[in-house]
């Protein structure tokens, strides 16, 4: 790769590195976090600041994922931007860490805009720092580590926690409980995704993790039309992914994983509906549809 190529990157490569097709699920995470915190009345500009911050965290984390995995991808996924010579690993490292730093800096700004200061500001910064550390640690040490899926799940769960701190709510039983459910879902998804590059079939236990977070919504779904539709949609996504991953002919882990990633938005919609935000739940369904649409142009894995 020539010297010039190391410092140039076209927009398609930039979008592919950031897996930007999955960003709508990050935005719905913010919505669900606000619903859990009972903070839907916060001014729209605070939501925008949170959305920007979490987007920077996500895209920065995806850049670091490719940078840390460059040698592995050279063997398993040579078409990825770094091994294919479209961009240098060094440049991706710099951009990834810069995005994480920008995301971390945006969180206290959002906290101050929300009228919080002092201890609340410190906790908000601490939550954002924990998210940044989890992202870096996962990308650095995730290959071959039994705990890696849980760390990946923690990266998503900490979005709920960070949003709650910015809103001034902090830890609560609801925040902790639903963060744990999201962690389980993403952990299961991560184990399934790890089988994409190889020939090994997916074990049963990660599918249990994927389906299990729906249990708290069963009773609520029976009491309302929207809840029933959302839960049916969530199960449909999981079953579709299971079919793609387990079918004997033409197994397609990539399709399964991308469907499950988009399904995060439906999980968020279930939370919003459970916490009496049906309009926001419908918006989250729009995030699911947008993710599927974008995944057709930019790979989500």
N, C-alpha and C positions, 0 to 999 in steps of 0.2 A: 504494500500500500504506500503510495507516494505521500510526501510531506503535506501537500495541499489537501489530500483527502482526509487527513487526520483533523483538519480544522474546518471542514465543510460538512454540512448535514442538511439534506433537503427536508421539506416539510413532511413528506411521507414517512421518512425514516424517523423523524422526531415523534410523530404520532404513534408509529408502531412501537417504538421504545417505551412510550408512556402508557401503552394499552388504553388509550383515551376513550375507546368505545365503552369501557366499564365505568367511566366517570359518573354517569347518572345514578349508579348504585351508591356512590359516595355521597351524592347530594341527597338521596333519599335517606341515607344513614343520618345526615344532619337533621332532616325533618323528623325522623323517628326519635332522635335524641332530644329534640325540643319538645316533642309530644310527651316523652317520658318525664321530662323536667317540668311539664306544665307551663312552658314558656312560649307558647304560640303567639302571645300578645307582644312579644319583643318587636321593635321597629324592623322593617324589612332590610335596612342596611346592615343590621347585625347578622341576619341570616346570610346576606351576600358575603360579608366578611368571613363568616364561618365556612361558607361554601368554597370561597377562594382558598382559605387556609387548608382545608381538608383535601382539596384538589391538588394543591402543591405537595402535600404530604404523599398523596397516592402516586402522582406522576413521578415525583422524585424517588419514591421507593421502587417503582418499576424500572427507572433508569439504573438504579443501583443493583437491582436484580440481574439485569443483563451484564452490567460491568463485573460483578462478582462471579457470574456464571460463564464468563467468556470462554474459558478453557473447556468447560463441560459442553457448552453449546457447539464448540468447534467440532466435537465428535458426534453429539446427538442431534443438534439442530444447526447445521452449517448455514442455513438460509437466514438466520437471525442477523440483525444489522452489524454487530461487531465482527463475528467470524467471516461474514461475507465481504468485509472490507469497506462497508459504507460509512463507517465512523470508527474512531479509535476508542479503546476502553478508557484511556485517560480522560478524554473529553467527556465521556458519559459519566465517569466518576465525578468530575467537577460540576457538571450540570445537576446531577442527582443530589449531591450534598448541598449545592446552592439552593435548590428547590426546598429541601427539608428545612434549611435555615430560614428561608422566606416564609414557609408555612408556620414555623415556630414563632417567628416575629409577628405574624398577623394575629395569632391567638390573643396575646395581651392587648393588642390594639382593639380587638373585638370586645374583650372584657371591659376595657375602659369605656368604650362606646355604650356598653350596656349599663354603665353607671356603677360598676363594681371597682373596688380598690382595696388596698391593704391585704388582709389575709386572703380574701377571695381572689385577688390578682395573683398572689403567690401560688395558690392552689391551681389556678388556671394555667399558669406557666409550668407548674410541676406536671400536670396532666399532659400538656403538650410535649414536654421533654420526655416523659415516659413513652409517649407514642413514637417520637423520633428514635429513641433508644431501641424500642421493640422492632422498628422497621430495619434499622441498621443491623441489629443482632440477627434477625431472621435472614437477611440477605447474605450476611457474612458466614453464618454457621449452619445453614439449613440443610445442606447436602448430607444425607446419611444419618441424620440425628432423629432419634425417636420422638423428641419433644417438639420438633419443628412445626408440625401442624397446629399445635396448641399456641405457639408463638404467632403464627400467621393469623389464627383466630383472634388472638389478643390485639393485633394491630387493628382489626376492624372493631372489636369491642371497645377499644379505647377512644374511638370516635364518639360513641355515646357518652362516655365519661367526660371527655374534653368539652363537649357541647354543654353538658350539665353544669360543669364548673364555670364556663363562660356565662351561662344563664344565672349563676349564683345559687344553684340548688345543691351542687356537690353530690356526695354519695347518698343514695337512698336505697331502700329495699328493691324498688322497681328497677332502678338503674342497674344495680348489681345483678338482679335476676335475669333481665332481658339481655344484658351484656354477655352473661354466661351462655344463654341460649344461642346468641349470634356466634359466640366463640365456638360452640359445638358444631354448628352448621358449617362454618368456614373451615374448621379443622377437618371435618369429614370431606368437604370439597377438596381440600389441599391434598389429602391422601389419594383421592381419586385422580387428581391432576398429575400426581407423581408417576402415574402409570402411562401417561400419554406417550412418552418417548420410547418406552420399552414394549415387550411382548407379554408381560405378566398381566394376568387378569386381576380385576379389583376384588379385594376381600369383602366380606359381608359387613364387618363392623363399621367401616366409615359410612355405609348407607344408613345404618341405625342412627348415627350422629346427624345425618342430613335430615332424616324424617322426624327425629325426636323433638325438635323445637316447636312442632305444631301442637303438641299435647295441651299446653295452657290455653290455646285458642278454641278448643273443641266446644266447650260449653257456651262460650260467647257466640260462636258461629251459628249455633242452633237457635239463637234468639234474634238474629237479624239477617236480612237478605244479603247486605253487602259483606258481612263477615263470612257467610256461607260461600259466596262467590269467590272471595279472596282465598279462603282455605282450599276450596276445590281447585282453584288455579295453582296454588302452591303445590298441592299434591300432584297435579297434572305435570308440572315442570319436573318434579322429582322423579315421577314414573317415566317420563320421556327420557330423562338423563339415564335412569337405570336401564332402560331398553337399549339406548345407544351404547352403553358401556358393557352390557352383558350379552347382547345378542351374539349367537354363534357365528354368523356370517356378516362380514362388514362392520365389525366392532369399531366404534368411533368415539374414543375418549374425549377428543377435542370438542365435539359437538355437545357431549354430556357436560363437560366442564363449563363451557360458555353458557349453556342453559342454566346451570346452577348458579353461576355468577349473576346472571340477570335476575334469578329468583331471589337474590338478596333484597331487591326492591319490593318484591311482594311480601317478604317477611317484614320489611319496614312498614308496608301498607297495613298489615295485620296489626302491628303495634299501634299505629296511628288510629285505626278504627277502634281498637280496644280502649284507647284513652280518649275517646269521644271527639275525634278529629276526622270525621268521614270525608270531608272535602279534601283534606291533606292526603288521606288514604288513596283517593282517586288520583290525585296528582302523582303519588308514588307509583301507581300502576302505569301512569304515563312514562315514568322513569324506566320501568321495566320494558315497555314497548320501544322507547328510544334506545335503550341498550341493545336490544335485539337488532334494531335497524342499523345502528353504528357498527355492530359486530360483523355485519355483512361487508363492510368496507375496510375496517381495521380489525385485525385479529385480537380477540380478548385474552389470548393465552401466549 
